[in-house]
Amino acid sequence: MKIDRKELTKYIFMFAIIFIALAANFYVLFVNVRKNAVNVKEQEIYKAAKEYDNFLVESLGAIKLSSTKLQAMLDAKRPAGELLDYLEKESEAYGKSINNNFNGFYGIFAGEYLDGAGWVPDADYDPYDRPWYKAAEEADGEPAFVTPYLDLQTGTVMMSVSRMLKDKDSVVSMDVSLSGVQKVVEDNVFENEWEYGIILDSEGIVVAHSDVRELGNDYKSKKDGMGHIIYDNIRRSDANYFTFKYKGDNYMAFIADMYDGWKAVSVIKSRQILGSMNKILIVFIITLIIIFTTIVITLIRTKKRQQKALNTNNQLNALANIYRTIFLINLEDDTFIEMSNNSDIVRQMVGDNGKDAQYTIRSVLDSVTDVRYKKSIYDFINFSTLEARLEGKNTITRDFVTIENKRYRGRFVPVEWSGDDTLKYVIWLVEIIDDGR
């Protein structure tokens, strides 16, 4: 069965239009869903960054308050004993309020080292050479977060916060354990289904990491691994997120700023974002397959109908060469459809309303049939007896002669019987068998 080229072109064009429309909708949907998914992950890291910052702000508030009090005591030339007593009391108070993450106030005041936690340094201990002092010196009166370090004995990351006083020599400092921050990071990874959660200080040191093996690592100096990739992207761009590939997997990293140049980072596998996209893509492909299949089936059915119609038309043309008139009659509602008619006289009498089949056929025959044959042909076309006469037969016929002395043959052919053996449709055919010449 050949497919008409024009018909095929029409369906291909239709499919192309549908494909373009669906593809455009899919693209818009893809962009919006991806944007929404990214926004969700951005909000997660922003919220987490605020939680992390609470630890820094709490420490910052403590160092500001203590430095103001100690400065007032130095201005009043209070003795070292009173300063030490203050440091001890404040160390105990903050140790309770900061959930044991606080390790006490200490510092150098008027050239003397004092420690509120009771730690006694070795004889060769030089406070002026310690990171907490140098950081405060560089900050020039502003609170300074000293680069965190990993305590090998406890396995926790420690941080010092210090501040230089007005005399440009005295410095108050405090040590804080970041184990609390570490727990918040781990909780966020679990709740938000991240692959990793990370906090980096301004120098690229890992302050907290959901993988505790990474604590204290220097991503700035490291030249390989995921940490280096993350830090390098943060250093080169101010983007809120970026994508990268590591060991065959695609990842997305989301960044949020924290106090003093620190960065909160969440890392997820890209398929978490694209997972819903894949579902949409599958639906898109299935939809296209369904549409394509529907078009193909429609095309085949249309062609079959066309072929059937062509065959029917050819058959009717062939019958038209034999039969003068062919009508399909509905016996249930006494209507008819003209299938072929080669008689102008009959065509004028029948008209085109298709109603009153029994009356119409009798009227036509009454006007053309020789009087000697009228009763015979009237009995033959009697619809009320057709069912009984056609039962078990393929056709019945009756010859008659017209007023023009031409011999014709009328024929009934059963077409459809209902479930209760009632005859529903017949075909009425009239053929000329002798033109009288």
N, C-alpha and C positions, 0 to 999 in steps of 0.2 A: 504494500500500500504506500504509494508515494504521497509525500506531504507537499502541499502547494507552497511554492517559494514565498509568495506574498504573505500567505498565512503564517508561515514560519517566521518571516521577518517581523510580522506584527507581534507575535508572542515573544520573540527575543527582545524586541524593543520594550514591551511591557515588563518583562523580567528585569531588564536593565534599569528601568525607571524605579521599579519596586526596590531593587538592590541598592540603588543610589539613595533612595529615601530612607531605607532601613539603616544603611551604613552611616548616613548623616545623623540619624537619631541615636544610633549606637555610640557614635563618637561623642555627641553632646552628653549622653548618659555616662559614658566612660569618664569624661573630663569631670563631670559634676560629682560622681561617686568617688572618684580618686581624690578630688579636692576636699570633699567632706571627710573622707578617711584620714587624709593628711591633717586636716584641721583638728580632728579628734586627738591625734597623736601629738600635735603641737600643744593643745590644751593640757594634755597629760603631763608633758615635761615642764610647762609653765607652772602648773600647780605644784609639781614636785619641787621645782626650784624655790618656790616660796617656802615650802616646808623646810628645805635644807637651809635657807637663809635665816630661819628662826634661830638656829643654833649659833650662827655667826653674829646675829644682831644681839642675842642674849649675852654673848661673850663681850661684844663691843660695849654694851651698856654697862657691864660690870667693870670693865677697865676704865671707862670714862668716869664713872662714879668714884671709884677708888682713887684715881689719879687726882681728881678735884679735891678730895678729902686730904690726901697725903700732901698735896701742894699747900693747902691751907695750914697743915701742921708744920711744914717746913718754913713757911712764911712766919709762923708764930714761934719758930726756933724751939719746937718741942724736942725733947731728948729721944735718942734712938730707941730707948725702951718703950716709949709710948707708941712710936711708929710700929715697932715689932708687935706690940700688943694689939694694935689695930689690924695688922696683917693677919694675925692668928685668928682673931674673932671673925673677920670677914671671910677668911678661908673656910672656917667651919660653917658659917651661914650659907655661903654660896655652894659649898659642897653638898648641902642638903637640898637647896633649891634647884640645882642643875643636875639632879639625879645621879650623883656620884661621878659625873663626867669631868668634874672640875678638880684639879689637883693642887689648888692653893695659890695665893699671891706671894710674890717675892720680888726682889729688885735691889738696886743700889741707891742709897740715899745719903747725900753729903759724904760720898766716898766710902760708905760702909755697906756691905752686903747683908741684907736681912731676909729671912725666909719664914713665911707664915705657916708653912707645913712642917717646920721643924727640921728640915734637911740641913746638915752641916757639910759644907764643901771641904775638899782637900785643901791643903796649904797652898798648893800651886794653882788653885782655881782662880782664873782671871775673869771676872764678870764682864769687863770691857771688851773681851774677845769673844763673847758668846753671841750666837745668831740673834737672840732676842734683844740684846743691847744694840747691835749693829742695825737691825731692822728699825728700831725706834729712832735711832740716830738719823737714819736716812729719811724717815717720815717727818722729821723736824716738827715734833709736837702733835702730829696726827696719830690716831691709833694705827698700829701696824700688825698685820697678820703675818707671822713668821712662817716660812716654808714648812709645811707639815713633814713629819718623819715617821717611819715605821719603828715602833718599839719592838725589838726582837724578842724581848722577854715575854711581853703580853700579847704580841701579835696584833696590836691595835695601832691605829694612826694617831699620833699626838700632834698638837698644834699649840704654839705659843702666841699670845696676844700681848703686845707691850706698847708703852707710851712714854715718851720723854717729857720731863717736867720743865718748868720755866727756866731753871738754872742751867739748862743745856748739859747737865751732867747726870742728874738723878733720873732713873727709869724704873717704872713699875711694870711688872709682867705677870702673866698667869698662864698655866698649862691646862689645856682642855683635851680630854679624850674624845675622838670623833667616832666612838663606837655607836653612839646614839644616831648619828648621821648614817652610819653604815647600815643600821637596822632599818631606817626609813627607806634607804635605797633598795634593800632586799625586799621590803614590803611592797614597794612600788613595782618592782619587776614582777612579783607574783600577781598583784592585783591587775596590772595593766597588760600582762602577757608580753612583756618585753623580752628580748633575748639577753640584753645586758643593761644595767644602769650604772652610770659613772659620774663621779664628781672630780673635776680637775681644778687645781689652783691656778693662779695666773702664770706660773712657771711650767705648767704641764705635769705636775706631780699628781699621782693618783691619790686623792684624799679618801675616796670611798669607791667601792666597786662590788657588784654583785658576785663576781668571782674573786674571792678573798686572796687568791694567789697573785692578783694584780696590785694589791695594796702597796703603796709606796713607790711604785715604778715611775720612772721619769720618761714620759712619752715624748718630751721635747728632744731628749738626747737619743732615744731609741730610734734605730734606723730601719726596723722591720716590724711586722706584726700588725694586728688590727689597731692597736693603740697609736702607733705612728701614723697610720692612715687617717685616723680620726683627728689627731692633733694637727696634722698637716693641713687638713681641710678647714679646720677651725681657724688656723693661722692665716690661710690664704683667702678666706671668704667670711662675710658677715651674714651669710644665708642662715635661715632658721632650720633648714634641713638639707641634707645632701645624700646622694646614693653612692655606693661603692661596692666593689666585688672583692671577696676574700675567700680563698680556698674553694673556689667553685660555686660559692653561694652569693646571691645578691642581697645587699643590706641597705637599709635607710637609717640614717642617724639624725636625731632631732636635738637641737641645741637651745638652751635657755641661759641667759646671763644671770649671774649671781653677784653678790657683793664683792667688791675689791677685785674684779676681773676674773672671778672663778666661773666655771662653766658646768652646768648640769647637762648630761647627755643620756639619751635613751637610744638604744639600738634594737631594731627589729628586722626580721627577714622581709624582703620586699613582697614575698608572696602573701604576707598578712594583709598588705594594702591591696594587692592585685587579686587576692582570692575571690572577692565578689566580682571582679572584672572578668575572671575566667568563667564564672557562672553565666554572666551576661553574654559573653562571647559564645558559649555553648548554646544558649537560647537563641542567639542571633543566627548561628549556623543551622540549628535545627529548623528555625523559621524559614530560612532560605531554602533548605531542602524540601520542606513541606510545600512552599510556594512553587518551587521549580517542578516538583512532582505533580502538583495540582495543574500547573500549566501544561505539562506534558500530557497528562491524562485527558485534560480538556481538549487539547489539540488533537489527540488520537480519537476521542469520542466525536469531536466535531467533524473530523475527516470521515469517520465511519458513518455519521449521520448524512454527511454530504454524499458519500458513496452510495448509501442506502437510498437517499432521495434520487440520486442519478439513476440507480438501477431501477427504482420504481418508475421514474419518468420514462426510462427506456422501455420498460415493460408496458407502461401505459401507451407509449407511442406505437409499440408493436401491436398492442390490443386495438389501438385506434384505427389501425389499418384494416382490422377485421370487423370491429364493432362500431356502429354508428353513435351509440350513446352508452356511457358507463356511469352508474350512480351507486354510491355507498349509502345504504338506507339503515337508519336506526329505528328498529321496530318498536322499541320501548316508548319513544317520544314522537314517533311518526315524522322524523326529519330526514333530510338527505343532503349529501355533498356531491356536487358534480365533479366527477373525475375526468371525464372526457365527453365531448359532444361535438359531432361533426355535422349536425343538422341545424341550419339557421332557424327553421320553423320551430323545431323543438326548443331551441335556446330562447326564442322570443316568448314561448308559452310558459316555460319553466321559471324564467326570471332568476333572481339571485337571493331570495329570502330563505330557501332551504326548508320551508315548513310544509306541512300537510302533504307528506310524500304519497300516501295512498290516493288522495284526491288528484294530485298533480299528474301522477302517472296515468290514472284512468282518463283524465281530461285530454292528455296528449294522445293516447291511443284512440279515444272516442273520435277525435278529429281527423285521424289519418287512416283508421281501419275500415276495411270494407264491411258493410253491414252484415254480411254472412258470417263473419268471424268475430263479431263483437262479443257475443255471449261467451264464446270459448276463451277469448283472451281476457274478458272480465273475470271469469272464474279463475284463470291462471294467476292473475295479479292480486287476487284476494289475500291480503296480509293475514287474515284471521285463520287461514288454513295452511299457511306456508310452513309453519313449524312441523305439522304432521306430515306434510308432503315431502319435506326435506330430511326428515329423520332417517339416519343411516345412509344418506346419499351425499354425493359430492356436488351434484347439480341436477336441476330439472329444466326442461325446455318446452316451448310451445310455438308452433309455426302459425303465422297469420299473414293475410294479404291486405295490402293497403288499397285505398281508393284509386291509386295510380296503377293498380294491378302489379305491384311489386311484392315479392314474397320475402318476409322477414322471419326471424326467429328470436323469440324472447328467452332469456335465460336468467335463472336465479342461482347464485352460488352462496352457500352459508359461509360466514366469516368468523363469527364468535358466538359460542353458547355460554350461558352463565352457569354457575355452580349447580343450579337446580334444573339443568337441562332445558332452560328456556332460551329460545333463539333470540339473540340481541341484534346482530348485524348481518345483513345480506348484501350482495352486490347484484344489481339489476343491469343486465347487458342486452343490447339489441343489435343483431347483425343482419345484413342483407344477404340472402342466399340465392335470390333470383331477381334481377332487375326488370324482368318482364320483356326483355328484348329478344 
